[in-house]
């Protein structure tokens, strides 16, 4: 029987996630639990720009889009590195500012976990 990996959050990601509407917050834990059990929720998709093992959970709430980004290839845990409301003015693309923030957090986290 596969074991469930712990889910850890970067403090800034927790803070950002807590600003989501309550109904949107209730959807995400199920997707993270599936990831912790070595699966992938239907609302999760790979973030190709980040490399292998980084996914985003897409939360639709009313007319807003929220995203939670997690990495499965860091240490022995699932790491949530960012949560944000998507306000893209360029279609479905994740804004460059958010991509750079995620890359920076992943880099720092990898250095800490070595």
N, C-alpha and C positions, 0 to 999 in steps of 0.2 A: 504494500500500500504506500503510495507516494506521500511524503510528509508535506505539510503546509508550511511555506516559508513565511517568516515575519514580514510585515509591511512597516517600513520606517519612512518618516517624513522629514524633509528639511524644514526648519522652523518657518522660513519665509513662505514656503508652500502651504503650510498649515494656516498661517495668517491669511493668505490670499483665499484659500478654500473656505475659510470661515466667513468670508464676505459674500459668498454665493448665496442665492436664495435657499431657504431651508429645503424646499422640495427638490432642488437640484443637488443639494448635499446628500440627500437620502439615496440617490441613484448610484453614486460613485463607489461606495463600499462594496457593493456586490461585484462590480467589475474588478476591483482590486483583490477581492477574495478569490475570484476565478484565476487571476494571474498568480496569486500565491500558491494555488493548487496546480500550477503548471499548465493552465489553460489560457484562452484569450476570449474575452467577452465580445459579443456582437458589436458593442458600442466602442470597442478599442480598435485602433489601427496603428500599424507601424509608422513611425516618423522617419522616413527614409533619409531625410537631411541630417539626422543625428547618428546614423549608423545602426548596426544590428543590435537588437535588444532594447530599443527605446520605443515606447508606445505612448499614444495619447488616447484618453477616454474622451469621447465627444458627448457632451451633455446638452441637449436641447431643452430649453425651458421658456415657454411662451414664445416670444420672438427673439430671444437671446441665445447665444451660443457660448458655452463654457467648456474649458478644456483642463484636463488634469494629465500631466506628463509623468510617466514613471519609467524606470530602468530595471530590467530583469537580470542584467549581466554584471552587477556590482556586488561583490562579496556573496554572502549567503542569504541576502534579503532582497525584497522588492523595495526600491527607493523611489518615493514620490519627490520629484525635484521642482515642479512648478505647477501652479494652478492660476488660470487667468480667464477673463471674459474676452472672447474673441470679438474684436471690433474692426475687422479687416475692411479696408476700403478698396481692396484689389481682389474681389471674388473670394475663392475658398482658400487662398494661400495664407499661411500663418505669417503674421507680420515679422519683418526682419528683426525688430527690437526683441520680440519674444524668443526667436530662434537664438540670437546671441546670448540672451540671458540664460536659456536652457544649456547651451554649450558651455558657458562659464561655470554654471553650477555643477554640471557633470564633471568637468575638469577638476574643480576643487574637491568634489566628493571622491573622485578616483585617487587623488593625492592623499587625502585623509585616510582612506581605507587601505592603502598599501601596507 
